[in-house]
Amino acid sequence: MTLSKQIGLLWTSALVLTLVLSSPVSAQFFNNQAPQLLPEAEAFKVSHSVEPDGLTINWSIADDYYMYRDQFGASVEVDGQSVPLILEFPEQGVVENDPEFGDVEVFFFNTPITARFPTSFTPKADQVYALTLSGQGCNKPVGICYPPMKRLTDVQWSEATLSAQTKPPSQIAANTKQDKKSFWTYVLSAFGAGLLLSFTPCVLPMIPILSGIIAKQENPSRLAAGWLAICYVAGTIVTYLIAGWIAGATGTQLQAYFQNPWVIGFICLLLLMLAASLFGLFKMATPTSLQTKVHHHSNSKSAHGNDLVLSAKSFSLGLISALVVGACVSPVLILALGAAITQGDPVLGAAIMGSMAAGMGVLLVAFGFGAGWLLPKTGSWMVQVQNLFGFMVLGVAIYIAGALTAVPVMLLWALLLLVFGFYVWQISNIDSATQRPGLLASTGKAIGFASILWGCLALLGHATGGREILAPLSELSLGSTPQTKIELPFETTTTLEQTLTILQAAKKAQQPVLIDFYADWCFDCVRMKRSTFKEPEVAAALEGWRLVVIDVTDTSEVSQAVKKHFNVFGPPATLVISKQGQEVSDLRQYGFMDKNEFISLISKVPS
């Protein structure tokens, strides 16, 4: 072995020996450098300040520590009983994968929380109350969680504090680039929603209303028909602008008013009058006094005065027609207005509603400019077309009236379908008698026969208690085995306190929760109650779930507090709460869901 190799071997042996001998020392050194956990009081500090409508609670969380969102709590003791305050968080937390609970929402650093008085508690000035603040947190690097903690202190509100005026939370700064971007995003989205709504059964009946106006003219030009359509759409936009302004300024849930029985009755009465006019039973004319004024102030000849009268009539019918559509698509309207109601911004509310009305009016304006050649020329065909439009308007009236449980909606559908079927069959026979039977006459007879058959099925459905015209025999029991009816074990709540108690119990039991926001005046809510929630397949899919109905029929401060807590703007809304007590926000649904849609939703819930 050479001298260099001997020296290298000696150095290697010395290095190995040094590492072996020093390992206890190095281990002791690194153990001494392990993170030291802070005491609970230092890791999670809390302070509070009184406000006219509650408290501002500030949790100061140390670096590398976090607290669970669903473990925050605040309550005051009143007459020996604990009264929980309603918590509002400034923003969304961070989702962390907890080794025990899975994905949970947590907060790092400083977390200011607003705690508002529940409706059941009004503090007395200068009286001392025992305040309990609760929470639970963890150290992220070490992965160790502290047990749930409670901080006890006293709190009192002075007379001056309780009488102070709070700044409306609805006021937002509109001078930032982000706010402007959000404003135009809302407006453009509303316009797109209006375009989509224009192809729905709720909006299409506005075409016969507009056609009835245009049909009053003899062979109108495209320009004249298009101008009447613009006036008509302008009327709908004005109505929606006003409704949006009111919703944004007051935070009012317009859906409750659109589906109020008196409003529904008034809208149906207007539709019946319009249908009667289309059938030729009477003539809807502008008052004579208004016509006289228009003619008097017109510098042109009487023909121009008549144009002004028609424009005013078209604009007025647009104002009224907007109410008809509003009653039909109210869930979509309240969803679109959610941002304006939350922010209390009347300008945003008006812009959203006006933009949506403009989107719905695009198809109407296009129809107006094409009506000159789309509509038949004056003659017997025009009478038949107006009658067909009258049947369509009656169908809209029956559809809207179906929201009222006292209305025998299936019987009305049956009568409409029977009369319509006999009418179409009759005019087809007349055409066949006057000329050689062709494809048009044969098609008319087929449509008439199908309508009569459907009407007979609707009569049978009415006799068995059915209300769904698309499934008239859904209530009929065929054969010897009666149709099974399911009553799901929903727990009905009306207050936030009741709801939170149920959710807390479900979380302890590791149960998923289905929350259904319901109201008696909500047409789609009633439909789901009668159909979707009666299906055996739905009951099987919800086995092991805890089912909660939050009834917001009464649009009071109590129901507003529940909707505000869950950030829900109106029924029907379906929320899914996981076993860990967190909402699966991606699965939140608004509007009606049939059996298949609902089961598909439940199948997406993580286990």
VEXKOLMAR-746027 format. One record per atom (N, C-alpha, C): z, x, y; residue in three letters. Coordinates in steps of 0.1 Angstrom, whole numbers, plus 5000, padded with zeros to 4 digits. Example, Ala and Ser with C-alpha at 12.3 -4.5 7.8 and 13.67 -1.06 7.14 Angstrom:
<rs>
507851324943ala;507851234955ala;507851324967ala;507151284978ser;507151374989ser;507951295000ser;
</rs>
This chain:
<rs>
500050094988met;500050005000met;500050095012met;499150065022thr;499050145034thr;500250115043thr;500450205053leu;501550195062leu;501450075070leu;500150035074ser;499949915083ser;500349785075ser;500049785062lys;500349665054lys;501849655052lys;502549775050gln;503949775049gln;504649715062gln;504149765073ile;504749715086ile;504549565088ile;503349515084gly;503049365085gly;503949285076gly;504249335064leu;505049265054leu;506549265060leu;506949375066leu;508349375071leu;508449275083leu;507449265091trp;507549165103trp;507549025098trp;506748995088thr;506648855082thr;507948825076thr;508548915068ser;509848885062ser;510948865072ser;510948945083ala;511948925093ala;511748795100ala;510548745102leu;510348615109leu;510748505101leu;510448505088val;510948395079val;512448395078val;513048505077leu;514548515077leu;515148455089leu;514548495101thr;515048445114thr;514948285114thr;513848235110leu;513648085110leu;514648015101leu;514848075089val;515848015080val;517248015085val;517648135091leu;519048145096leu;519248055109leu;518148035116ser;518347955129ser;518147815127ser;517747765116ser;517447615114ser;518647525117ser;519847565113pro;520947475117pro;521147475132pro;520947585139val;521047585153val;520047505160val;518747515155ser;517647435161ser;517847295159ser;518347255147ala;518647115144ala;519647055153ala;520747135155gln;521847095164gln;521247075178gln;520347165182phe;519747165196phe;518947035198phe;518047005188phe;517246885190phe;518046755189phe;519046765180asn;519946645180asn;520646615193asn;520946725199asn;521646705212asn;520646655223asn;519346675221gln;518346625230gln;517846485228gln;518346415217ala;517946275214ala;518346185226ala;517446075228pro;517745985239pro;519145925238pro;519745915249gln;521145855249gln;520945715255gln;521445615247leu;521345475251leu;522345445262leu;521845375272leu;522745335283leu;523645215279leu;524845215285pro;525645095283pro;524844965288pro;525244855282glu;524544735285glu;524544705300glu;525744725306ala;525844685320ala;524944775329ala;524644895325glu;523844985333glu;522344965329glu;522044935317ala;520644905313ala;520044785319ala;520944685321phe;520444545326phe;521444505336phe;521044525349lys;521944485360lys;521344355365lys;522244265370val;521744135375val;522544105388val;521844045397ser;522343985410ser;521743855413ser;522343785422his;521743655425his;522043625440his;521243535445ser;521443485459ser;521143335459ser;521843265468val;521643115468val;520543075476val;519842965472glu;518742905479glu;518942765481glu;518242695490pro;518542555492pro;518342465480pro;517442505471asp;517142425459asp;517442495446asp;518342605447gly;518742675435gly;519142815438gly;518742905429leu;519143045430leu;517943135429leu;518043255434thr;517143365430thr;517843465422thr;517543485410ile;518143575401ile;517343695399ile;517943815401asn;517143935400asn;517744025389asn;517044045379trp;517444135368trp;516844275371trp;517644375372ser;517144515374ser;517244585360ser;516044615355ile;515944665341ile;515644815342ile;516444895335ala;516245045336ala;514945085329ala;514545205333asp;513245265327asp;513345265312asp;512245235305asp;512145235290asp;512945125284asp;513345025292tyr;514044905286tyr;513244785290tyr;513444685282tyr;512744555286tyr;513644435281tyr;513344315286met;514144195283met;513144085279met;513644005269tyr;512743895264tyr;512743785274tyr;511543725276arg;511343615285arg;512043495280arg;512043465267asp;512543335263asp;514143345261asp;514743465264gln;516143475263gln;516843465276gln;516043455287phe;516743435300phe;517243295301phe;518343285308gly;519043155310gly;519943165322gly;520243045327ala;521143035338ala;521742885338ala;523042875339ser;523642745339ser;524942745348ser;525242635353val;526542615360val;527442515353val;528642535355glu;529642445348glu;530042335358glu;529842215353val;530142095362val;531042005353val;532241985358asp;533141895351asp;533341925336asp;533342055334gly;533642105320gly;532342105311gly;531242075317gln;529942075309gln;528942175315gln;528242235307ser;527242335311ser;525942265315ser;525442285327val;524242225332val;523142335334val;522142345325pro;521142455326pro;520242435339pro;519942545345leu;519042545356leu;517542565351leu;516642515359ile;515242525354ile;514642665360ile;514142745351leu;513742885354leu;512242885357leu;511842955367glu;510442975371glu;510243125372glu;509243185365phe;508943325365phe;507843355374phe;507843475381pro;506843505391pro;505543535385pro;505443575373glu;504143615367glu;504343625352glu;503243645345gln;503243665331gln;503843805327gln;504543805316gly;505143925311gly;504144005303gly;504744105296val;503944195288val;504144155273val;503144155265val;503244115251val;503644245243val;504744245237glu;505144355228glu;505344315214glu;504944405205asn;505144375191asn;506544405186asn;507344315185asp;508744335181asp;508844345166asp;509544445160pro;509544455146pro;510144335138pro;510944255145glu;511644145139glu;510944015142glu;510543995155phe;509943865159phe;508443865161phe;507743975159gly;506343985161gly;505943995175gly;504843935180asp;504443945194asp;505343855202asp;505943915212val;506843845221val;506543885236val;506843795245glu;506643825259glu;507843885265glu;507744005272val;508944075277val;508644115291val;509744155298phe;509644205312phe;510244345313phe;509544435320phe;510044565324phe;510444565339phe;511244665342phe;511644685356phe;512344565362phe;512144545375asn;512844435382asn;512144305380asn;512844205377thr;512344075374thr;513043965382thr;512543925393pro;513143815400pro;512743675394pro;513743595392ile;513543465386ile;514043355395ile;513343255397thr;513743135405thr;514443035396thr;515642995399ala;516342895391ala;516642775399ala;515942665396arg;516042545404arg;517042445398arg;517542355407phe;518442255402phe;517642155394phe;518242105382pro;517641995375pro;517941865382pro;517241765379thr;517441635386thr;518841575384thr;519541625373ser;520841575370ser;522041645378ser;521641745386phe;522741815393phe;522341835407phe;523241795416thr;523141825430thr;524441885435thr;524442015439pro;525742085442pro;526342025455pro;527642035455lys;528441995467lys;528642115475lys;528542095488ala;528742205497ala;530042275496ala;530042405496asp;531342485496asp;532142475484asp;531642405473gln;532442405461gln;532042515452gln;533042575445val;532742695437val;532442655423val;531342705418tyr;530942675404tyr;530842795396tyr;531242785383ala;531142895374ala;529642905369ala;529143025372leu;527643055369leu;527543145357leu;526743115347thr;526543195335thr;525043235335thr;524843365335leu;523543425334leu;523343495321leu;522343465313ser;522143515300ser;520843585298ser;520743665288gly;519543745285gly;519743835273gly;518643895269gln;518743995258gln;517644095260gln;517944225258gly;516944335260gly;517044435249gly;516044535250cys;515944635241cys;515544765247cys;515744875240asn;515245015244asn;513945035237asn;512845055244lys;511545065238lys;511445195230lys;511745315235pro;511545445227pro;512245445214pro;513545405215val;514445415203val;514145295194val;513745175200gly;513545055192gly;514844985188gly;515845005196ile;517144935194ile;517344825204ile;517744705199cys;517944595208cys;519444565209cys;519844525221tyr;521244485223tyr;521444345219tyr;522644305216pro;522944165213pro;522744075225pro;522543945223pro;522443855235pro;523643875244pro;523443875257met;524543905266met;524643785276met;525843775281lys;526143675292lys;526943735303lys;526543705315arg;527243755327arg;527843635334arg;529143635336leu;529943525342leu;530243565356leu;530043475366thr;530343495380thr;530543355386thr;530843355399asp;530943235406asp;529843215417asp;529543095420val;528443075430val;528842945438val;528442945451gln;528642825459gln;527642825469gln;527242695473trp;526242675484trp;526942615496trp;526642675507ser;527242625520ser;526442505525ser;526942425534glu;526242315540glu;525042355546glu;525042475553ala;523842525560ala;522742555551ala;523142615539thr;522142655529thr;521442535523thr;522242435519leu;521642315513leu;520842235522leu;521042235535ser;520342165545ser;519042235550ser;518942365546ala;517842445551ala;516542395545ala;515442405552gln;514142365548gln;513542485541gln;513142465529thr;512442575521thr;510942575525thr;510442685524lys;508942705527lys;508242645515lys;507242555517pro;506542495506pro;505942605497pro;506142605484pro;505542705475pro;504042695474pro;503542585480ser;502142565478ser;501342645488ser;501942705498gln;501142775508gln;500842915503gln;499542945504ile;499043075499ile;498243135510ile;498243265509ala;497443345519ala;495943335515ala;495143295525ala;493743275522ala;492943385528ala;493543495533asn;492743595540asn;492443715532asn;492843715519thr;492543835511thr;491243815503thr;490743925499lys;489443915492lys;489543845479lys;490643865472gln;490843795459gln;490943645461gln;491643595472asp;491743455474asp;490443395476asp;489543465485lys;488243415487lys;487443405475lys;487543515467lys;486843515454lys;487243395445lys;488543375444ser;489043265436ser;488543135442ser;488543115455phe;488142985461phe;486642955457phe;485743055458trp;484343025454trp;484243015439trp;485043085432thr;484943065417thr;485342925413thr;486342875419tyr;486742735417tyr;485642635420tyr;485042655432val;484042565437val;482742575428val;482342695425leu;481142705416leu;481342645402leu;482542675397ser;482942615384ser;482942465384ser;483442405395ala;483442265397ala;481942205397ala;481142275404phe;479742235405phe;479042235391phe;479342345383gly;478842355370gly;479342235361gly;480642205363ala;481242095355ala;480641965359ala;480241945371gly;479641825376gly;478241815370gly;477541925369leu;476141925362leu;476241875348leu;477241935341leu;477441895327leu;477841745325leu;478741695335leu;479141565334leu;478041465337leu;477041505344ser;475941415348ser;475141375335ser;475341435324phe;474641395312phe;475541325302phe;476741285306thr;477641215298thr;477541065300thr;477940975291pro;477940835292pro;478640785305pro;479640865309cys;480340815321cys;479540815334cys;478640915335val;477940935347val;476540875347val;475940865335leu;474540815334leu;474440665339leu;475540585337pro;475340445343pro;475140445358pro;475440555365met;475140555379met;473640545382met;472840575372ile;471340575374ile;470940425375ile;471340335367pro;470940195369pro;471440135382pro;472640185387ile;473140135400ile;472140185411ile;471740305410leu;470840365420leu;469440295418leu;469040275406ser;467740205403ser;467740065409ser;468839995409gly;468939865414gly;468639865429gly;469139975436ile;468939985450ile;467440015453ile;466840105446ile;465440145448ile;464540035444ile;464939955434ala;464039845429ala;463939735439ala;464839725449lys;464739625459lys;463539645468lys;463139775469gln;461939805477gln;460639775469gln;459639745475glu;458339715469glu;457539855468glu;457439905456asn;456640025453asn;457040135463asn;458340175463pro;458740285473pro;458040415470pro;457840495481ser;457340625480ser;458440715474ser;457940835469arg;458940935464arg;459940975475arg;459440995487leu;460341035498leu;461340925501leu;460940805501ala;461840695504ala;462940675493ala;462440685481ala;463340675469ala;464340795469ala;463840905472gly;464641025472gly;465741025483gly;465340965495trp;466240955506trp;467440865502trp;467140755495leu;468140655491leu;469040725481leu;468540805472ala;469340875463ala;470240975469ala;469741045480ile;470641135487ile;471741065494ile;471440945500cys;472540865507cys;473540825496cys;473040785485tyr;473940735474tyr;474940855470tyr;474340975467val;475141085463val;476141125474val;475641115487ala;476541155498ala;477741065498ala;477640935495gly;478740845494gly;479740885483gly;479240925472thr;480140975461thr;480841105465thr;480141195473ile;480841315477ile;481941285487ile;481741195496val;482741155506val;484041105499val;483841015489thr;485040965482thr;485741075475thr;485041175468tyr;485641285461tyr;486341385471tyr;485741405482leu;486341495492leu;487741435496leu;487741305499ile;489041245503ile;490041255492ile;489641225479ala;490541225468ala;491041375466ala;490141465467gly;490541605465gly;491541655476gly;491241615488trp;492241655499trp;493641595497trp;493641465492ile;494941405490ile;495641475478ile;494941505468ala;495541575456ala;496141705460ala;495341785468gly;495841915472gly;496941915481gly;496941815490ala;498041805501ala;499341755495ala;499241665486thr;500441595481thr;500841635467thr;499941705459gly;500241745446gly;500241625437gly;499641515441thr;499641385433thr;498741395421thr;499141335410gln;498341335398gln;497341215399gln;496141235404leu;495141135406leu;494841055393leu;495041125382gln;494641055369gln;495540925368gln;496740935372ala;497640815370ala;497140705379ala;496540735390tyr;495940625399tyr;494640575393tyr;493740665389phe;492540625383phe;492640535371phe;493740555364gln;493940475352gln;495040375353gln;495440345366asn;496340235368asn;495740105365asn;496440005358pro;495839885354pro;495139805366pro;495839805378trp;495239735389trp;493939805394trp;493939935394val;492640005397val;491539985387val;491939985374ile;490939965364ile;490339825366ile;491239725368gly;490839585370gly;489839575382gly;490239645393phe;489339635405phe;487939695402phe;487939815395ile;486639875392ile;485839785383ile;486439735373cys;485739645364cys;485139525371cys;485939465381leu;485439355389leu;484139395397leu;484239515403leu;483039565410leu;481839575401leu;482039625389leu;480939645379leu;480439505375leu;481239415373leu;480839275369leu;479939215380leu;480339235393met;479539185404met;478239255405met;478239385402leu;476939465403leu;476039415391leu;476639395379ala;475839345368ala;475239205371ala;476039115377ala;475538985380ala;474438995390ala;474539085400ser;473439105409ser;472139155402ser;472339245393leu;471139295386leu;470539185377leu;471339085372phe;470838975364phe;470238865373phe;470338885386gly;469738795396gly;470538665399gly;471838675395leu;472738555397leu;473038545412leu;473138655419phe;473238645434phe;472738785440phe;472638785453lys;472038905459lys;473138975467lys;473239105464met;474239185471met;473539235484met;473839175495ala;473239205508ala;474239255518ala;473739335527thr;474539385537thr;474939275547thr;476239265552pro;476539155561pro;475539145572pro;475339015576thr;474338995587thr;474739055600thr;476039065603ser;476439125616ser;476139275616ser;476239345605leu;475939485604leu;474439505605leu;473639415599gln;472239425600gln;471739405614gln;472339315621thr;472039285635thr;472239405644thr;473439465642lys;473739585650lys;472739705647lys;472439715634val;471439825631val;470139805637val;469639675637his;468439645643his;468439665658his;469639625664his;469739635678his;469739775683his;470339865676his;470440005680his;469240085676his;468440035668ser;467240105663ser;466140105674ser;465640225677asn;464640235687asn;463240205681asn;463140195668ser;461940175661ser;461740025658ser;460739995650lys;460539855647lys;461439815636lys;461239685632ser;462239635622ser;462139705609ser;461039755606ala;460939825593ala;461839945592ala;461940015604his;462940125604his;464340075603his;464639965610gly;465939905609gly;466339875594gly;465339815587asn;465539785573asn;465839915565asn;465240025568asp;465440145562asp;466940195564asp;467440175576leu;468740215579leu;469740125572leu;469439995571val;470339905563val;470339945548val;469139975542leu;469140025529leu;469940155527leu;469840245537ser;470540375536ser;472040355536ser;472440265545ala;473940225546ala;474440165533ala;473540075527lys;473940005515lys;474040115504lys;473040205503ser;473140305493ser;474340395494ser;474640435506phe;475840515509phe;477140445505phe;477240315508ser;478440235505ser;478540215490ser;477440195483leu;477540185468leu;477940315462leu;477540425468gly;477940555463gly;479440575465gly;480040535476leu;481440535478leu;482240465467leu;481740345463ile;482340265453ile;482140325439ile;480840375436ser;480540425423ser;481340545419ser;481740625429ala;482640735426ala;483940695420ala;484440575423leu;485640535417leu;485440495402leu;484240445400val;483840405386val;483840535377val;483140635382val;483140755374val;484440825373val;485240815384gly;486540875384gly;487440815373gly;487340685371ala;488140625361ala;487740665347ala;486440705346cys;485940735332cys;486140885329cys;486140975339val;486241115336val;487441175342val;488541095343ser;489741135350ser;490341255344ser;490341275330pro;490941395325pro;490241525329pro;488941515331val;488141635336val;488541655350val;488641555358leu;488941565372leu;490341635374leu;491341585367ile;492641645369ile;492741785364ile;491941825354leu;491841955349leu;491242045360leu;490142005366ala;489542075376ala;490342095389ala;491141995392leu;492041995404leu;493342075401leu;493542125389gly;494842185386gly;495242295396gly;494242385399ala;494542495409ala;495042435422ala;494242335427ala;494542285440ala;495942215441ala;496242145430ile;497542075429ile;498742185429ile;498542285420thr;499542385419thr;499742465432thr;498642495439gln;498742575452gln;499042485464gln;498842345462gly;499042255473gly;498042285484gly;496842315481asp;495842345491asp;494842235492asp;494942155503pro;494042035504pro;492542085506pro;492342195513val;490942245515val;490342275501val;491042345493leu;490542375479leu;490342255471leu;491242155472gly;491142035465gly;489841955469gly;489641945482ala;488441875487ala;487141955483ala;487242085484ala;486042165480ala;485742145465ala;486742145457ile;486442135442ile;485841995439ile;486441895445met;485941755442met;484641735448met;484341785460gly;483041765466gly;482041835459gly;482341965454ser;481342035446ser;481041975433ser;482041915427met;481841845414met;480941725416met;481241645427ala;480341535430ala;478941575432ala;478741685439ala;477341735442ala;476741775429ala;477441835420gly;476841865407gly;476441745399gly;477341645399met;476941515392met;475741445399met;475541475412gly;474441405419gly;473141475418gly;473041595412val;471741655411val;470741575403val;471241525392leu;470341445383leu;469941315390leu;470841255398leu;470541135405leu;469541155416leu;469641265423val;468641295434val;467241325427val;467241395416ala;466041415409ala;465441285404ala;466241195399phe;465741065395phe;465240995407phe;465941005419gly;465440925430gly;464040965435gly;463841095435phe;462441145439phe;461441115429phe;461841095417gly;460841055407gly;460740905404gly;461640835410ala;461740685407ala;460440615411ala;459740675421gly;458440605425gly;457440585414gly;457440675404trp;456540665393trp;457240635380trp;458640665380leu;459340635367leu;459540485366leu;459840415377leu;460140275376leu;458840195375leu;458840085368pro;457640005368pro;457339935381pro;456139905384lys;455739835396lys;456339695396lys;456439635407thr;456939495408thr;456239405399thr;456939305394gly;456339215384gly;457439175374gly;456939115363ser;457839075352ser;458539185346ser;457939305345trp;458539425339trp;459839465347trp;459739455360met;460839485369met;462039405366met;461839275364val;462939185360val;463639225347val;462839265338gln;463339305325gln;464139435326gln;463539525334val;464239655336val;465639635342val;465639545353gln;466939525360gln;467939455350gln;467439365341asn;468339305332asn;468939405322asn;468039505318leu;468539605309leu;469639695316leu;469339725328phe;470339795336phe;471639715337phe;471539585338gly;472739495339gly;473539505327gly;472939515315phe;473639525302phe;474339665302phe;473739765307met;474339895307met;475539895316met;475539835327val;476639825336val;477839755330val;477539645322leu;478539565315leu;479239655305leu;478439735298gly;478939835288gly;479939925294gly;479639975306val;480540065313val;481839995316val;481739865321ala;482939795324ala;483839775312ala;483239745300ile;484039725288ile;484639855284ile;483939965285tyr;484440095281tyr;485740125290tyr;485640105303ile;486740135312ile;487940035309ile;487639905307ala;488639815304ala;489339835291ala;488739915282gly;489339945269gly;490640025270gly;490940085282ala;492240155284ala;493340055285ala;493139935287leu;494239835288leu;494339765274leu;495539775269thr;495839725255thr;495639575254thr;495839505265ala;495839355264ala;494339305264ala;493439395266val;492039345267val;491439355252val;490839245248pro;490239245234pro;488939315235pro;488939445235val;487739525238val;486739515227val;487139495214met;486139485204met;485339355204met;486039255208leu;485439125210leu;484439125221leu;484739195232leu;483839205243leu;482539285239leu;482839395232trp;481639475227trp;480739385218trp;481339305209ala;480639225200ala;479739125208ala;480339055218leu;479538965225leu;478439025233leu;478639145239leu;477639215246leu;476539255237leu;476839315225leu;475839355216leu;474939245210leu;475639125208leu;474939015203leu;473938955213leu;474438935226val;473638885236val;472438985239val;472739115240phe;471739215242phe;470639215231phe;471139205219gly;470239195207gly;469239085208gly;469838965210phe;468938845211phe;468038855223phe;468438915234tyr;467638925246tyr;466439015243tyr;466739135237val;465639225234val;464639165224val;465239095214trp;464339035204trp;463438925210trp;464038855220gln;463238745226gln;462138805235gln;462338905243ile;461338955251ile;460239025243ile;460639085231ser;459639145222ser;458739035216ser;459338915213asn;458538805208asn;457538755219asn;457938755231ile;457138705242ile;455938805243ile;456238935243asp;455139035244asp;454139015232asp;454738995221ser;453838985209ser;452938855210ser;453538755216ala;452738625217ala;451638645227ala;451838725237thr;450838735248thr;449738835245thr;450038925236gln;449039025233gln;449239065218gln;448439145213arg;448539185199arg;449739275197arg;450539245187pro;451739315184pro;451439465183pro;452239545190gly;452039695190gly;453339765187gly;453339895189leu;454439975186leu;455639935195leu;455439905208leu;456439875217leu;457239745213leu;456439645209ala;457039515205ala;457839535192ala;457339615183ser;458039635170ser;459339715172ser;459239815181thr;460439885184thr;461439805191thr;461039715200gly;462039615206gly;462639535196gly;461939475186lys;462539395176lys;463539475167lys;463139595164ala;464139685156ala;465439705164ala;465239735177ile;466439755185ile;467339625186ile;466639515188gly;467339385188gly;468039355175gly;467439375164phe;468039355151phe;469239445149phe;469139575153ala;470239665151ala;471439635160ala;471139585172ser;472239545181ser;472939425176ser;472139325170ile;472839205164ile;473639245153ile;473139325144leu;473939375132leu;475239445137leu;475139525146trp;476239605152trp;477239505158trp;476739405165gly;477639305171gly;478439225160gly;477739195149cys;478439125138cys;479539215132cys;479239345130leu;480239435125leu;481439445135leu;481139445148ala;482239445158ala;483039325157ala;482439205155leu;483239085153leu;484239095141leu;483739155130leu;484539175119leu;485639275122leu;485339375130gly;486339475134gly;487339415143gly;486939325151his;487939255160his;488939175152his;488439115141ala;489239025133ala;490239115125ala;489939235123thr;490939325115thr;491739415124thr;491639395137gly;492439465147gly;491839595152gly;490639625150gly;489939745154gly;489739745169gly;489539865175arg;489239885189arg;488239985192arg;487740055181glu;486840165183glu;485440115180glu;484540095190ile;483240035187ile;482340135179ile;482540265180leu;481840355171leu;482240355157leu;483440295154ala;483840285140ala;484540145139ala;483640035140pro;484239905140pro;485039855128pro;484739915117leu;485439875104leu;486539975100leu;487040055110ser;488040155106ser;489340095102ser;489639975106glu;490839905102glu;490739825090glu;489539815085leu;489339725073leu;489639795060leu;490439725052ser;490839775039ser;489839725028ser;489139815022leu;488139775012leu;488639794998leu;488339694989gly;488839704976gly;490339654975gly;490939694964ser;492339654961ser;493339754967ser;492839864971thr;493739964976thr;493839964991thr;494939924997pro;494939915012pro;494940055018pro;494340055031gln;494240175038gln;495540225042gln;495840355039thr;497140415042thr;497240445057thr;498340395063lys;498640425077lys;499840525078lys;499640625086ile;500640725087ile;501340715101ile;502640725100glu;503440735113glu;504040875113glu;503540955122leu;504041095123leu;505441095129leu;506341175125pro;507741175131pro;507841245144pro;507141195154phe;507241255168phe;508541225174phe;509141325181glu;510341305189glu;509941285203glu;510241175210thr;509841145223thr;510841195233thr;510441275243thr;511241325254thr;510641285267thr;511441285277thr;511041265291thr;511541365301thr;512441445297thr;513041545306thr;512841685301thr;512941785310leu;512741925306leu;513941965297leu;515141915300glu;516341955293glu;516241915278glu;515741795276gln;515541745262gln;514541825254gln;513441855261thr;512341935255thr;512842075251thr;513542145261leu;513942275258leu;514942285247leu;515842185246thr;516742175235thr;516042165221thr;515042085220ile;514242075208ile;513542205205ile;512942275215leu;512242395212leu;513242505208leu;514442505213gln;515342615209gln;515742585195gln;516042465191ala;516342435177ala;515242465167ala;514042445171ala;512842475163ala;512742625161ala;512942695172lys;512942845171lys;513942905161lys;515142845162lys;516142895152lys;515842865138lys;515142745136ala;514742705123ala;513442765118ala;512742845127gln;511442905124gln;510442805121gln;510442705130gln;509442595128gln;508342605140gln;507142585137pro;506142575147pro;506242435154pro;505842425166val;506042295173val;504742255179val;504442125178leu;503242065185leu;503741975196leu;503342005208ile;503741925220ile;502541845224ile;502741715225asp;501741615230asp;502141555243asp;501441585254phe;501741525267phe;501041385267phe;501841275269tyr;501341145267tyr;501741055279tyr;500840955282ala;501140855292ala;500540725287ala;501240615290asp;500640475286asp;499340445293asp;499240505306trp;498040475313trp;496840575310trp;497040665301cys;496040765297cys;495240715285cys;493940685288phe;493140615278phe;492940705266phe;492740835268asp;492540925256asp;493840955249asp;494940945256cys;496240955249cys;496440845239cys;496140715243val;496240605235val;495240615223val;494040665226arg;493040675215arg;493640775204arg;494140885208met;494640975198met;495840925191met;496640845197lys;497840785191lys;497440685180lys;496340615183arg;495840505174arg;494940555163arg;494340675165ser;493340715155ser;493740855149ser;493640955157thr;493941095152thr;495241105145thr;496341065152phe;497641085146phe;498040975136phe;497040895131lys;497240805120lys;496540855107lys;495840965108glu;495041015097glu;495941085087glu;495841055074pro;496641135064pro;496341285064pro;495041325067glu;494741465067glu;495441535078glu;495641465090val;496341525101val;497841545097val;498341445091ala;499741455086ala;499941565077ala;499041585068ala;499141695058ala;499041835065ala;498241845075ala;498041965083ala;499342005091ala;500041895095leu;501241915103leu;502541915095leu;502441925082glu;503641935073glu;504442055077glu;505742035079gly;506642145082gly;506642175097gly;505942105105trp;505942125120trp;506942025126trp;507442065138arg;508241975146arg;507341925157arg;507341785158leu;506341715166leu;507141655178leu;506641685190val;507241635202val;506241565211val;506541445216val;505841375226val;506541385239val;505941435249ile;506541435262ile;505841325270ile;506641215272asp;506141095279asp;506141115294asp;505041125301val;504941135315val;504341015321val;504540895315thr;504040775321thr;504540745335thr;505840765336asp;506440755349asp;506240885357asp;505440875368thr;505040995376thr;506141025386thr;507341055381ser;508541085389ser;508741235390ser;509841275397glu;510141415398glu;510541475385glu;511141385376val;511541435362val;510241475355val;509241395354ser;508041425347ser;507241545354ser;507341545367gln;506741655374gln;507341795370gln;508741785369ala;509441915365ala;508941965351ala;508741865342val;508341905328val;506941965329val;506041895336lys;504641945337lys;504542085344lys;505442095354lys;505442225361lys;505942335352lys;506942315344his;507442415336his;506442465326his;505642375320phe;504642405310phe;503242435316phe;503242425330asn;501942445337asn;500842355332asn;501242225330val;500342125325val;500042025337val;498841995340phe;498441915351phe;498341765348phe;498241725336gly;498141585332gly;497741565318gly;498141445312pro;497741415299pro;496341375297pro;495741375285pro;496341435273pro;496241585272pro;497341645269ala;497441795268ala;498141825254ala;497541915247thr;498141955234thr;498542095234thr;499842125232leu;500342265232leu;500842305218leu;500642425214val;501042475202val;502042585204val;503242565199ile;504342665200ile;504542735186ile;504542865186ser;504642935173ser;506142935168ser;506342985156lys;507642995151lys;508543085159lys;507943175166gln;508743265175gln;509143205188gln;508743075190gly;509043005203gly;508143035214gly;506943095212gln;506043125222gln;504743035221gln;504242995232glu;503042905232glu;501842995228glu;501042945219val;499743005216val;498742955227val;498743025238ser;497942975250ser;496542955247ser;495943035238asp;494443025235asp;494142885229asp;495142825223leu;494942695216leu;495242575224leu;495642595236arg;495942475245arg;494642395247arg;494842265245gln;493642175246gln;493942055255gln;492942015263tyr;493041895271tyr;492041795266tyr;492341665267gly;491441565263gly;491541515249gly;490741425245phe;490841365232phe;490241455221phe;490941455210met;490441535198met;490441435186met;489341435179asp;489241355167asp;489941425155asp;489941375143lys;490541425132lys;490141565129lys;488841585129asn;488241715125asn;488541825135asn;488441785148glu;488741885159glu;490241925158glu;491141825156phe;492541855156phe;492941945144phe;492341915132ile;492641995120ile;492142135122ile;490942155128ser;490442285131ser;491342365141ser;491942295150leu;492842355160leu;494142405152leu;494642325144ile;495942365136ile;495642475127ile;494442485121ser;494142595112ser;494042725118ser;493942735132lys;493842865139lys;495242915143lys;496342845140val;497642885144val;498042995135val;498443115140pro;498943225132pro;500143185124pro;500243235112ser;501443205103ser;502643285107ser;
</rs>
